[in-house]
Amino acid sequence: MSLWTGHLSRNPLHSIGVGTTNGRWHWDGGFRPGTGWIQAGYGIDLGTANTVVAGVDGTLLLNEPSVMAVRADGDRKGQLVAVGGAAKALVGRTPIGMATVRPLEDGVITDLQTARSFIVAILKRVHRHPWQVLPPQAVIGVPWGATELEKRALIEAVEEAGVGHVDLVPEPIAGALGSGLNPLETRARMVVDVGGGTAEVTAFCFGGILAARSCRTAGDEMTMALHQYLRVEHKMLIGELAAENLKMQLSRNGSGPRSLTAEGRDLASDRARTQELSVDELDAALRPVTDSIVQTLASCLQDMPAQAVADVMQDGVLVFGGGSLVGGFGHRLEEAFGFAVHQAERPLTCVAEGAAMCLRRPEIVKAFG
């Protein structure tokens, strides 16, 4: 066991206690076993598109689509059939008597029972040591724009799934922390998080929010824009997974091929059909959605103090989330903000990693939770 031998901090953000390897020393003089010893701890990003779970040491424990397949009728209605990747593979090809559902919409819970079943199934996949006998604790990223009712529903669902204690932190703060930024430093920072259900920009400094904007138009709307474009312009119907695959190929394209292939059904003949699509026309199909997101986020600047704007001009804007990977999105952000835009090193997992770090840094939860 390692002991803390430093001086007590007078900073109110540090009034909870000082962490050690196996627990936490509290100002009342007692040592309480903590996360990583007899109690598991998780940082969780319950996203609309994907759910990521990180351990207290930063190890990625799980990264699965936020999809579940359930029985749709009969005595076993609602019974879980598959979860994660196996369930997503059934989207658009679900057998009779089954349904694929997403437990979250726009980054928040809409059906408590469905969400609880999903979280139970997800946590069963996460390894726990035999000596971790106490119910786990978790820090979960939540959209900055979530209402108190939506936050309460999330806490209830996770607690009912068997988690002993739950704290919430805004996803932009968790993502910033997971990307190496310190939300408690006396310098203004700005981050943009574009997930499947929400897109948010947040400026923060010294444990507080300076300005923020949130919109519930994000990655899912980009997928639907591609689906609708093919239907209207090419008279072709493609599945949700096919449209998402096109979006992902655009994200990875870079200097790759300038054309992509879509497979689906011809609306005139009802026969199978393939269609060659140029990257430029797909970018144009996405532009109304991406422009709408960028304009909403850019309006955050009018609420920022002038000195904070100067900080961000020097350091740039950090972006993460799957939607931020779509080709051209970062360039449009730069045009709208007038700042340099930097892509996070791990844009798909940094929120869960930052949430896990909060288990060791309760001052972050106290400041932003």
C-alpha positions as CSV (number, residue, x, y, z in Angstrom):
1,M,0.0,0.0,0.0
2,S,1.3,3.5,-0.9
3,L,0.6,6.3,1.5
4,W,0.0,10.0,0.7
5,T,2.5,12.2,2.6
6,G,1.8,15.6,1.0
7,H,0.1,18.7,2.4
8,L,-3.7,19.2,2.5
9,S,-5.0,21.4,-0.3
10,R,-7.1,24.4,0.6
11,N,-8.7,24.2,-2.9
12,P,-12.4,23.3,-2.4
13,L,-12.3,21.1,-5.5
14,H,-9.9,18.8,-3.5
15,S,-12.1,18.4,-0.4
16,I,-13.1,14.8,-1.1
17,G,-9.9,13.1,-0.4
18,V,-6.6,12.0,-1.9
19,G,-6.3,8.9,-4.0
20,T,-3.9,6.0,-3.5
21,T,-3.3,2.9,-5.5
22,N,-5.9,0.8,-3.6
23,G,-8.3,3.3,-2.1
24,R,-8.7,6.9,-0.8
25,W,-7.5,8.7,2.3
26,H,-10.2,11.0,3.6
27,W,-9.9,14.1,5.7
28,D,-11.5,12.3,8.6
29,G,-8.3,10.3,8.9
30,G,-9.8,7.0,7.6
31,F,-8.8,4.9,4.6
32,R,-11.5,3.3,2.6
33,P,-10.8,0.6,0.0
34,G,-11.6,1.9,-3.4
35,T,-11.7,1.4,-7.1
36,G,-9.4,-1.2,-8.5
37,W,-9.0,-3.3,-5.3
38,I,-12.3,-4.8,-4.0
39,Q,-14.5,-2.6,-6.2
40,A,-14.4,-2.4,-10.0
41,G,-14.6,1.0,-11.6
42,Y,-15.6,1.9,-15.1
43,G,-15.7,4.9,-17.3
44,I,-18.6,4.5,-19.7
45,D,-19.6,6.4,-22.9
46,L,-23.2,5.3,-23.5
47,G,-23.4,6.7,-27.0
48,T,-26.3,6.6,-29.5
49,A,-24.1,4.8,-32.0
50,N,-21.6,2.9,-29.8
51,T,-21.0,2.1,-26.2
52,V,-17.4,2.2,-24.9
53,V,-16.3,1.0,-21.5
54,A,-12.8,1.8,-20.1
55,G,-11.2,0.5,-16.9
56,V,-9.9,2.7,-14.1
57,D,-6.4,2.1,-15.5
58,G,-7.5,3.4,-19.0
59,T,-7.7,-0.1,-20.6
60,L,-10.5,-0.4,-23.1
61,L,-12.8,-3.2,-21.9
62,L,-15.6,-3.0,-24.4
63,N,-16.4,-1.1,-27.6
64,E,-19.7,-2.3,-29.2
65,P,-22.6,-0.8,-31.2
66,S,-25.5,0.5,-29.0
67,V,-28.0,-1.9,-30.5
68,M,-29.9,-4.9,-29.1
69,A,-32.1,-7.5,-30.7
70,V,-35.2,-8.6,-28.8
71,R,-38.3,-10.8,-29.3
72,A,-41.1,-8.8,-30.7
73,D,-44.1,-10.9,-30.0
74,G,-45.4,-13.9,-28.1
75,D,-44.8,-14.9,-24.5
76,R,-41.2,-14.0,-24.8
77,K,-41.8,-10.4,-26.0
78,G,-38.9,-8.2,-25.0
79,Q,-36.5,-11.0,-24.3
80,L,-32.9,-10.2,-25.2
81,V,-31.6,-12.2,-28.2
82,A,-28.4,-10.4,-29.1
83,V,-26.5,-7.2,-28.1
84,G,-23.8,-5.1,-29.6
85,G,-22.2,-6.1,-32.9
86,A,-24.3,-9.3,-33.3
87,A,-27.5,-7.2,-32.9
88,K,-26.3,-4.5,-35.3
89,A,-25.6,-7.2,-38.0
90,L,-29.3,-7.9,-37.9
91,V,-30.4,-4.3,-38.7
92,G,-32.3,-4.4,-42.0
93,R,-32.4,-8.2,-42.0
94,T,-34.2,-9.0,-38.8
95,P,-36.2,-12.3,-38.8
96,I,-40.0,-12.3,-38.2
97,G,-40.7,-12.2,-34.5
98,M,-37.6,-10.1,-33.7
99,A,-36.8,-6.4,-33.6
100,T,-33.6,-4.4,-33.3
101,V,-33.8,-1.4,-31.0
102,R,-31.4,1.3,-29.8
103,P,-31.6,1.9,-26.1
104,L,-30.6,5.6,-26.5
105,E,-31.7,8.4,-28.8
106,D,-29.8,11.7,-29.1
107,G,-27.4,10.4,-26.4
108,V,-30.1,10.0,-23.7
109,I,-32.4,7.2,-22.5
110,T,-35.9,7.1,-23.9
111,D,-37.1,3.8,-22.5
112,L,-35.8,2.9,-19.0
113,Q,-36.5,-0.9,-19.2
114,T,-34.8,-1.3,-22.6
115,A,-31.8,0.7,-21.4
116,R,-31.5,-1.3,-18.2
117,S,-31.5,-4.6,-20.1
118,F,-28.9,-3.2,-22.5
119,I,-26.6,-2.0,-19.7
120,V,-27.0,-5.3,-17.8
121,A,-25.9,-7.2,-21.0
122,I,-23.0,-4.9,-21.6
123,L,-21.6,-5.1,-18.1
124,K,-21.8,-8.9,-18.1
125,R,-19.3,-8.8,-20.9
126,V,-16.8,-6.7,-18.9
127,H,-14.4,-8.8,-16.9
128,R,-14.3,-8.4,-13.1
129,H,-11.8,-10.0,-10.8
130,P,-13.1,-12.5,-8.2
131,W,-11.9,-10.3,-5.3
132,Q,-13.9,-7.3,-6.5
133,V,-16.8,-8.2,-4.4
134,L,-18.4,-4.7,-4.0
135,P,-20.8,-3.5,-6.7
136,P,-18.8,-1.5,-9.3
137,Q,-18.9,2.3,-9.5
138,A,-19.0,4.2,-12.7
139,V,-18.5,7.6,-14.2
140,I,-20.6,8.1,-17.3
141,G,-20.4,10.7,-20.0
142,V,-23.6,12.5,-20.7
143,P,-24.4,15.2,-23.3
144,W,-24.0,18.7,-22.0
145,G,-27.5,19.6,-23.2
146,A,-29.2,16.7,-21.4
147,T,-32.0,17.7,-19.1
148,E,-32.1,16.8,-15.4
149,L,-34.9,14.3,-16.1
150,E,-32.8,12.6,-18.8
151,K,-29.8,12.5,-16.4
152,R,-32.0,11.0,-13.7
153,A,-33.2,8.3,-16.0
154,L,-29.6,7.4,-17.0
155,I,-28.6,7.1,-13.3
156,E,-31.6,5.0,-12.5
157,A,-31.0,2.6,-15.4
158,V,-27.3,2.1,-14.5
159,E,-28.0,1.6,-10.8
160,E,-30.8,-0.9,-11.6
161,A,-28.2,-2.7,-13.8
162,G,-26.1,-3.4,-10.6
163,V,-23.7,-0.5,-10.5
164,G,-23.3,0.7,-6.9
165,H,-22.5,4.3,-7.4
166,V,-22.9,6.5,-10.5
167,D,-21.5,9.9,-11.3
168,L,-22.1,11.9,-14.5
169,V,-19.7,14.2,-16.3
170,P,-20.4,16.2,-19.5
171,E,-19.1,14.2,-22.5
172,P,-17.1,17.2,-23.8
173,I,-15.2,17.4,-20.5
174,A,-14.6,13.7,-20.4
175,G,-13.4,13.7,-24.0
176,A,-11.1,16.6,-23.3
177,L,-9.6,14.9,-20.2
178,G,-9.2,11.6,-22.2
179,S,-7.3,13.6,-24.9
180,G,-4.8,15.1,-22.4
181,L,-6.4,18.5,-21.6
182,N,-6.8,19.6,-18.0
183,P,-10.3,21.1,-17.4
184,L,-9.1,22.7,-14.1
185,E,-6.3,24.8,-15.6
186,T,-6.6,28.6,-15.7
187,R,-6.6,28.7,-19.5
188,A,-9.7,28.6,-21.7
189,R,-10.1,25.5,-23.9
190,M,-12.7,24.6,-26.6
191,V,-13.7,21.2,-27.7
192,V,-16.3,19.9,-30.2
193,D,-17.9,16.5,-29.8
194,V,-19.9,15.1,-32.7
195,G,-21.5,11.7,-31.9
196,G,-24.3,9.8,-33.4
197,G,-27.1,11.6,-31.7
198,T,-25.7,14.9,-30.5
199,A,-23.1,17.5,-31.6
200,E,-21.8,19.8,-28.9
201,V,-19.2,22.6,-28.5
202,T,-18.0,23.5,-25.0
203,A,-15.5,26.2,-23.8
204,F,-14.3,25.7,-20.3
205,C,-11.7,27.1,-17.8
206,F,-10.7,26.3,-14.2
207,G,-13.5,23.8,-13.5
208,G,-16.3,25.8,-15.1
209,I,-18.2,26.2,-18.4
210,L,-17.6,29.4,-20.2
211,A,-20.0,28.8,-23.1
212,A,-21.7,25.8,-24.8
213,R,-24.0,24.9,-27.6
214,S,-25.7,21.5,-28.2
215,C,-27.7,20.3,-31.1
216,R,-29.4,17.0,-31.7
217,T,-28.4,16.8,-35.3
218,A,-25.3,14.7,-35.7
219,G,-23.9,11.5,-37.2
220,D,-27.3,9.7,-37.5
221,E,-28.6,12.6,-39.6
222,M,-25.6,12.3,-41.9
223,T,-26.4,8.6,-42.4
224,M,-30.0,9.5,-43.2
225,A,-28.9,12.2,-45.6
226,L,-27.0,9.7,-47.7
227,H,-30.0,7.3,-47.6
228,Q,-32.3,10.0,-48.8
229,Y,-29.9,11.3,-51.4
230,L,-29.7,7.8,-53.1
231,R,-33.5,7.5,-53.0
232,V,-34.2,10.9,-54.5
233,E,-31.3,11.3,-57.0
234,H,-30.6,7.8,-58.0
235,K,-34.0,6.2,-57.4
236,M,-32.3,3.5,-55.3
237,L,-33.1,2.1,-51.9
238,I,-30.3,1.1,-49.6
239,G,-30.3,-0.2,-46.1
240,E,-29.4,1.7,-43.0
241,L,-26.1,-0.4,-42.6
242,A,-25.2,0.3,-46.2
243,A,-25.7,4.1,-45.8
244,E,-23.6,4.0,-42.6
245,N,-20.9,2.1,-44.4
246,L,-20.8,4.7,-47.1
247,K,-20.4,7.4,-44.4
248,M,-17.6,5.4,-42.7
249,Q,-15.8,5.0,-46.1
250,L,-16.0,8.7,-46.5
251,S,-14.4,9.2,-43.1
252,R,-11.5,6.8,-44.0
253,N,-11.2,8.0,-47.6
254,G,-8.5,10.7,-47.3
255,S,-6.4,10.3,-50.4
256,G,-8.1,7.0,-51.3
257,P,-10.4,6.2,-54.3
258,R,-12.5,9.1,-55.5
259,S,-15.5,6.8,-56.0
260,L,-17.5,4.4,-53.8
261,T,-20.0,1.6,-54.7
262,A,-23.5,1.4,-53.2
263,E,-25.6,-1.8,-53.3
264,G,-29.4,-1.9,-53.0
265,R,-32.7,-2.2,-54.7
266,D,-33.8,-0.2,-57.8
267,L,-37.1,1.5,-57.0
268,A,-38.4,1.3,-60.5
269,S,-37.7,-2.4,-61.3
270,D,-37.4,-3.8,-57.7
271,R,-34.3,-5.5,-58.8
272,A,-30.9,-5.6,-57.2
273,R,-28.6,-2.8,-58.3
274,T,-25.2,-1.3,-57.8
275,Q,-24.4,2.3,-58.2
276,E,-21.0,4.1,-58.5
277,L,-20.9,7.3,-56.5
278,S,-18.2,9.9,-56.5
279,V,-16.8,11.1,-53.2
280,D,-17.5,14.7,-54.3
281,E,-21.3,14.0,-54.8
282,L,-21.5,12.3,-51.4
283,D,-19.7,15.2,-49.7
284,A,-22.3,17.5,-51.4
285,A,-25.1,15.3,-50.1
286,L,-23.8,15.6,-46.5
287,R,-23.1,19.4,-46.7
288,P,-26.6,20.6,-45.6
289,V,-26.4,18.5,-42.5
290,T,-22.7,19.3,-41.7
291,D,-23.3,23.0,-42.4
292,S,-26.3,23.0,-40.0
293,I,-24.2,21.4,-37.3
294,V,-21.3,23.8,-37.8
295,Q,-23.5,27.0,-37.8
296,T,-25.2,25.9,-34.5
297,L,-21.9,25.2,-32.9
298,A,-20.2,28.4,-34.2
299,S,-22.9,30.5,-32.4
300,C,-21.1,29.6,-29.2
301,L,-18.5,32.2,-29.9
302,Q,-20.8,35.1,-29.1
303,D,-21.0,34.0,-25.5
304,M,-17.3,33.7,-24.9
305,P,-15.3,36.3,-23.0
306,A,-12.7,38.1,-25.2
307,Q,-9.7,36.7,-23.3
308,A,-11.0,33.2,-23.7
309,V,-11.3,33.7,-27.4
310,A,-7.7,34.8,-27.5
311,D,-6.7,31.5,-25.7
312,V,-8.6,29.4,-28.2
313,M,-7.1,31.3,-31.1
314,Q,-3.6,30.3,-29.9
315,D,-4.4,26.7,-29.0
316,G,-7.1,25.8,-31.5
317,V,-10.2,23.6,-31.1
318,L,-10.1,19.9,-30.3
319,V,-12.6,17.7,-32.1
320,F,-13.6,14.1,-31.4
321,G,-16.5,11.7,-31.9
322,G,-17.3,9.6,-34.9
323,G,-19.1,12.4,-36.8
324,S,-16.0,14.6,-36.7
325,L,-14.2,12.0,-38.9
326,V,-16.4,12.7,-41.9
327,G,-14.4,14.2,-44.7
328,G,-14.3,18.0,-44.8
329,F,-16.0,18.5,-41.4
330,G,-12.9,19.8,-39.7
331,H,-12.2,22.2,-42.6
332,R,-15.8,23.6,-42.3
333,L,-15.3,24.0,-38.6
334,E,-12.1,26.0,-39.2
335,E,-13.9,28.2,-41.6
336,A,-16.8,28.9,-39.2
337,F,-14.7,29.4,-36.0
338,G,-11.7,31.0,-37.5
339,F,-9.5,28.8,-35.3
340,A,-7.2,25.9,-36.1
341,V,-9.0,22.5,-35.6
342,H,-7.1,19.5,-34.2
343,Q,-8.4,15.9,-34.3
344,A,-8.2,14.0,-31.1
345,E,-5.7,11.0,-31.2
346,R,-8.5,8.6,-30.1
347,P,-11.7,10.3,-31.2
348,L,-13.9,7.3,-30.7
349,T,-12.8,6.2,-27.2
350,C,-11.5,9.4,-25.5
351,V,-14.9,10.1,-23.7
352,A,-14.9,6.7,-22.0
353,E,-11.1,7.0,-21.2
354,G,-11.7,10.5,-19.7
355,A,-14.6,9.2,-17.7
356,A,-12.5,6.4,-16.3
357,M,-9.8,9.0,-15.3
358,C,-12.5,10.8,-13.3
359,L,-12.6,7.8,-10.9
360,R,-9.1,8.8,-9.8
361,R,-9.8,12.5,-10.0
362,P,-13.0,13.2,-8.1
363,E,-12.3,16.9,-8.2
364,I,-13.3,16.8,-11.9
365,V,-16.7,15.2,-11.0
366,K,-17.2,17.8,-8.2
367,A,-16.5,20.7,-10.6
368,F,-18.5,19.5,-13.6
369,G,-20.9,16.8,-12.4
